[in-house]
Amino acid sequence: HPTVDDLLAPRSLHLASTTIQYSIESINQSIMTDTIDTKEITDTDITNNNEDNNNEEEDDLVTLRSKDGKEFTLSSDAASLASLVSDAISGEDDDDGIEVNVLRVNSDTLEQVVAFLTHYKEEPMNDIPTPLNGTSFDEIVSQEWFRVFVATKEREQVFDLLTAANYMGIKPLLDLTCLKVTFELTGKSAEEIRDILNLPTLTPEEEATARQEHKWIFEDN
């Protein structure tokens, strides 16, 4: 069984295997790639979301603190989508608000996570169906805000969001970022996939196990 570090390590084989499930169950090799709308979600949009949150009742606030010490405040309703937060505030009754240390997420990524949580409270994301009901990311993610939220991110930012979603227990964000990564992997060779996922160097024993459990990584298309 994987250790906690295995589950939370960025670009770990566990995160790769999360993506595998979408690939095996839902993607045809002849998939078509559509052009993605690159309309930007600006820093002002995120700032406005945070300002709106600051107008909430004080006893309904949660403060998330990133690993580099930056704090973000949002409503407990929005924050509780993350199991890391809901577990931390369960049973708490603090009139001064609740603070949660998000020790594995940097401030740039946490700011984006807060934007996602804040918007999700107002417009919940539709579940991503399995099997997938389309042949492109745009076709499957019909809600513009969520589609654009991921489409405007660089690959490293998407991986950082995926890792944060996995660590914080935010299933809709994890599903969304995994779907994005899946479409990036589709049609790539095994070597390209290993490079994209930055898979760690394995011992001979680990490689033998990985070859058995995840043959698609090691077999060229």
Secondary structure, 3 states (H helix, E strand, C coil): CCCHHHHHCCCCHHHHHHHHHHHHHHCCCCCCCCCCCCCCCCHHHHHHHHHHHCCCCHHHEEEEECCCCCEEEEEHHHHCCCHHHHHHHCCCCCCCCEEEECCCCCHHHHHHHHHHHHHHHHCCCCCCCCCCCCCCHHHHCCCHHHHHHHHCCCHHHHHHHHHHHHHHCCHHHHHHHHHHHHHHHCCCCHHHHHHHHCCCCCCHHHHHHHHHHCHHHHCCC
